[in-house]
Every structure is written in C-alpha cells, then in structure tokens.
Amino acid sequence: MIKSVLYAAIGFAAISSIALAGDDREDLSSATALLPSGTFTTSAHSDQWKIANALSAGPASITDHATVIDWPANPKHGMSQGRVLREGTNGWTCMRDVPGRPQHDPMCVDETMMKWLDATLAGKKPDIDRVGLSYMLMGEARQGQGATPAKDPSQVKEWFTVGPHVMMVLPDSAKDALRGINQDLSNNQPYTSLLSSADVATPIWVIPVAKGGDRIKEEPAK
C-alpha cells in the first residue's frame, strides 16, 4: 500500500483531461472518477487536481482543515520533503494518489500515523506511543502482502482491490494485540499488514468500511 511508493513507476499514463485546447485548467472530476481499464495513477497533474484528489480520502470533518502535501521525490528521505500544496490547521495531512496503481488511493493521516509512515518508509522503528489513525475512503489496489512492487504496473497479473477503509497503528507496547488477525486481502475483512520487511516494523490494522471496488458518499442529514 504505502511501501510501494518507493518503487512505483511515476511515469505511467493516467487520465489527464484538459478542459480546452491551449487551456491548462485540468478537469478536476477525473481526480475522483474511476480510472479507465488499463490506465494507472500518475503524478502528472496540476496542484488543484492533486488537492481535490487528496481531500477525497477522508470525511469533510477532517479534510476541511487538513494540510495537503505532494509525495516527495523519494519518500525514504522523509515525508517532510513533500511540497505543501495547502496549509492546514488541524494536525491532519492528506496526500494524493500513489503513482502506478489501477485505482485512486489518496490518504489522510493524523500526526501519529505520519510518524509511523515516515519511519516505515525509511525502514526504521516508528517508536509509536499512542494510537494513530488514517483514512483511505477511495480504497486502493494492492499487489498482495509482502509482494515486491512491480516497476511496470501493467505487468501485474493480479491486483487485490481493497474497499474504502480506515487504518490504525497501535503503540509499540500494544502491537501484540493484533496477533492472529486476518491477513487475507481478498475477503473484505479487517486485516493486518506490516508494509515493511524491517525487523523493527510495526503492523497497522486495516479496517474496510465497504467492499473492494465500492464507493461511499458523504451526504448531509436531511
């Protein structure tokens, strides 16, 4: 899911609609629309598109005041290297799609989950002392548990589609509480994942709120 950022091919084509010839305004509806078959997520979008895409990851109560950043060129060097696309005030950070996936997969993380993300991408011990939370309400597509991300996503024979979900990381002192939980990506059930082969890796708990391929929509109460 996240470790793939280190290996994903950034140059693969995805939809990038231009409103008018000679006009650089990108069609923002493609930031959340289903990708056509055979196309993949890409970083080749305008800042406005990336913001719209990133904010689709979480509920408005979170995203309205969240910071939005672009993925850094090399996430292993730290997410703080990512360019800020919009300043926020509530401690949450949202990021656009990971390149090279067959569906949108933006993410919003709280401060603890960002700490976990930084350490995991760098292969370091996260040193988590409290519960961390993340939203991926657009869902995602993964190659599988422990799979080495393909340099060419078009050559992947099987993608596991995970529905809209939240992710939770527990304090290091409590991570054994996740032992024995499902690790199958295909049954639409909550599962655990390490997302790193490092001996100091801390697992996360992925909790789907809809089936793979489904969408959920936030609607105001009537």
C-alpha positions as CSV (number, residue, x, y, z in Angstrom):
1,M,0.0,0.0,0.0
2,I,2.5,2.6,1.1
3,K,5.8,0.9,0.7
4,S,5.0,0.7,-3.0
5,V,5.8,4.5,-3.2
6,L,9.5,3.6,-3.1
7,Y,9.3,1.5,-6.3
8,A,6.2,2.7,-8.2
9,A,6.8,3.9,-11.7
10,I,6.0,7.5,-11.8
11,G,5.7,8.0,-15.5
12,F,2.8,5.7,-16.3
13,A,-0.1,7.4,-18.0
14,A,-3.5,8.0,-16.3
15,I,-6.3,10.2,-17.4
16,S,-5.3,13.8,-17.6
17,S,-8.2,15.7,-19.2
18,I,-7.6,19.3,-20.4
19,A,-10.7,21.5,-20.4
20,L,-9.9,23.4,-23.5
21,A,-7.2,23.4,-26.1
22,G,-4.5,25.8,-25.0
23,D,-6.0,26.0,-21.5
24,D,-4.0,24.5,-18.6
25,R,-7.1,24.0,-16.4
26,E,-7.4,20.3,-15.7
27,D,-10.7,18.5,-15.4
28,L,-11.0,18.1,-11.6
29,S,-13.7,15.5,-11.9
30,S,-11.0,13.0,-13.0
31,A,-9.5,13.3,-9.5
32,T,-12.2,11.0,-8.2
33,A,-13.7,9.3,-11.2
34,L,-13.0,5.7,-11.9
35,L,-9.8,5.1,-14.0
36,P,-10.4,3.6,-17.4
37,S,-9.2,0.0,-17.7
38,G,-5.6,-0.3,-18.4
39,T,-4.6,3.1,-17.0
40,F,-2.8,3.9,-13.8
41,T,-2.4,6.7,-11.3
42,T,0.3,9.2,-12.1
43,S,1.9,12.3,-10.5
44,A,1.5,14.3,-13.8
45,H,-1.4,16.5,-12.6
46,S,-1.9,20.1,-11.6
47,D,-1.8,21.2,-7.9
48,Q,-5.5,21.8,-7.9
49,W,-6.1,18.3,-9.2
50,K,-3.8,16.8,-6.5
51,I,-5.6,18.8,-3.8
52,A,-9.0,17.6,-5.0
53,N,-7.8,14.0,-5.2
54,A,-6.1,14.1,-1.7
55,L,-9.1,15.5,0.0
56,S,-11.3,12.7,-1.3
57,A,-9.5,10.4,1.1
58,G,-11.3,11.5,4.3
59,P,-14.5,12.9,5.7
60,A,-15.1,16.6,5.4
61,S,-14.8,17.0,9.2
62,I,-11.1,16.1,8.7
63,T,-10.3,17.3,5.2
64,D,-11.8,20.8,5.5
65,H,-8.8,22.0,7.6
66,A,-6.2,19.4,6.8
67,T,-2.8,20.2,5.3
68,V,-2.3,18.8,1.8
69,I,1.2,17.7,0.6
70,D,2.6,16.2,-2.5
71,W,4.6,12.9,-2.2
72,P,8.3,13.7,-2.0
73,A,10.5,12.6,-4.9
74,N,12.0,9.9,-2.5
75,P,9.7,9.2,0.5
76,K,12.5,7.3,2.1
77,H,14.1,10.6,2.9
78,G,11.1,11.7,4.9
79,M,7.6,13.0,4.1
80,S,8.6,16.4,5.3
81,Q,10.3,16.7,1.9
82,G,6.9,16.7,0.2
83,R,5.8,20.1,-1.2
84,V,3.0,21.7,0.7
85,L,0.0,22.2,-1.6
86,R,-2.3,23.7,1.0
87,E,-1.7,24.7,4.6
88,G,-4.0,23.2,7.3
89,T,-4.7,23.8,10.9
90,N,-6.0,20.6,12.5
91,G,-2.9,18.3,12.5
92,W,-4.1,16.1,9.7
93,T,-2.2,15.7,6.4
94,C,-3.7,14.4,3.2
95,M,-1.7,13.1,0.2
96,R,-2.7,12.4,-3.4
97,D,-2.6,9.0,-5.2
98,V,0.5,6.8,-5.2
99,P,1.6,6.5,-8.8
100,G,1.3,3.3,-10.7
101,R,-2.0,1.9,-9.3
102,P,-5.1,0.9,-11.2
103,Q,-7.4,3.0,-9.0
104,H,-7.2,6.2,-6.9
105,D,-5.7,5.7,-3.4
106,P,-5.3,9.1,-1.7
107,M,-4.8,9.1,2.1
108,C,-5.3,11.3,5.1
109,V,-3.2,10.7,8.3
110,D,-3.1,12.1,11.8
111,E,0.2,13.1,13.4
112,T,0.9,9.7,14.9
113,M,0.2,7.9,11.6
114,M,2.5,10.4,9.8
115,K,5.3,9.5,12.3
116,W,4.6,5.8,11.6
117,L,4.7,6.5,7.8
118,D,8.0,8.4,7.9
119,A,9.7,5.6,9.9
120,T,8.2,2.7,7.9
121,L,9.3,4.2,4.5
122,A,12.8,4.6,5.9
123,G,12.9,1.1,7.4
124,K,13.2,2.5,10.9
125,K,11.5,1.7,14.2
126,P,8.4,4.0,14.4
127,D,8.5,4.4,18.3
128,I,4.7,4.8,18.5
129,D,3.4,5.7,21.9
130,R,-0.3,6.3,21.1
131,V,-3.0,5.2,18.7
132,G,-2.6,6.6,15.2
133,L,-5.4,6.8,12.5
134,S,-5.6,7.2,8.7
135,Y,-8.4,7.4,6.2
136,M,-8.4,5.9,2.6
137,L,-12.1,6.4,1.7
138,M,-11.4,5.9,-2.0
139,G,-10.0,2.5,-1.3
140,E,-6.9,1.2,-3.0
141,A,-5.4,-1.7,-5.1
142,R,-2.5,-3.8,-3.8
143,Q,-0.3,-6.5,-5.3
144,G,-0.6,-8.5,-2.1
145,Q,1.0,-9.0,1.3
146,G,4.8,-8.8,1.1
147,A,4.9,-8.5,-2.7
148,T,7.7,-6.6,-4.3
149,P,6.1,-3.7,-6.1
150,A,6.3,-4.1,-9.9
151,K,8.3,-1.4,-11.8
152,D,5.7,-1.8,-14.6
153,P,2.2,-2.0,-13.1
154,S,0.8,-3.2,-16.5
155,Q,2.7,-6.4,-15.9
156,V,1.0,-7.2,-12.6
157,K,-1.1,-10.3,-13.0
158,E,-3.4,-9.8,-10.0
159,W,-4.4,-6.7,-8.1
160,F,-6.2,-7.0,-4.7
161,T,-8.9,-4.3,-4.5
162,V,-9.5,-3.1,-1.0
163,G,-12.6,-1.0,-0.4
164,P,-12.8,2.3,1.5
165,H,-11.1,1.8,4.8
166,V,-9.5,3.3,7.9
167,M,-6.1,2.3,9.2
168,M,-4.9,2.2,12.8
169,V,-1.5,1.8,14.3
170,L,-1.2,0.8,18.0
171,P,1.5,1.8,20.4
172,D,4.6,-0.3,20.2
173,S,3.8,-1.7,23.7
174,A,0.4,-2.9,22.5
175,K,1.2,-4.2,19.0
176,D,0.9,-7.8,20.1
177,A,-2.8,-7.2,20.4
178,L,-3.0,-7.6,16.6
179,R,-1.6,-11.1,16.6
180,G,-3.8,-13.7,14.9
181,I,-5.9,-11.2,12.9
182,N,-6.8,-11.9,9.3
183,Q,-4.1,-11.1,6.7
184,D,-6.1,-12.1,3.6
185,L,-6.7,-9.1,1.3
186,S,-9.4,-10.8,-0.8
187,N,-12.2,-11.4,1.8
188,N,-13.2,-7.7,2.5
189,Q,-12.4,-8.3,6.2
190,P,-10.2,-6.3,8.5
191,Y,-6.6,-7.4,8.2
192,T,-3.1,-6.5,9.5
193,S,-0.1,-5.5,7.4
194,L,3.5,-4.7,8.1
195,L,4.2,-2.8,4.9
196,S,7.9,-3.2,5.6
197,S,10.3,-6.1,5.9
198,A,12.4,-4.4,8.6
199,D,12.7,-6.3,11.8
200,V,11.5,-3.2,13.7
201,A,8.4,-2.8,11.6
202,T,5.1,-2.0,13.4
203,P,1.9,-3.5,12.0
204,I,-1.2,-1.5,11.1
205,W,-4.8,-2.6,11.3
206,V,-6.7,-2.0,8.0
207,I,-10.5,-1.9,8.6
208,P,-12.6,-1.8,5.4
209,V,-16.0,0.0,5.6
210,A,-17.2,-1.2,2.2
211,K,-16.3,-3.9,-0.3
212,G,-13.5,-3.7,-2.7
213,G,-14.4,-1.6,-5.7
214,D,-17.3,0.1,-3.9
215,R,-17.6,3.8,-3.2
216,I,-19.1,5.6,-0.3
217,K,-20.5,9.1,-0.3
218,E,-20.8,11.6,2.5
219,E,-24.3,13.2,2.4
220,P,-25.7,15.8,4.8
221,A,-28.5,14.7,7.1
222,K,-32.0,15.6,5.8
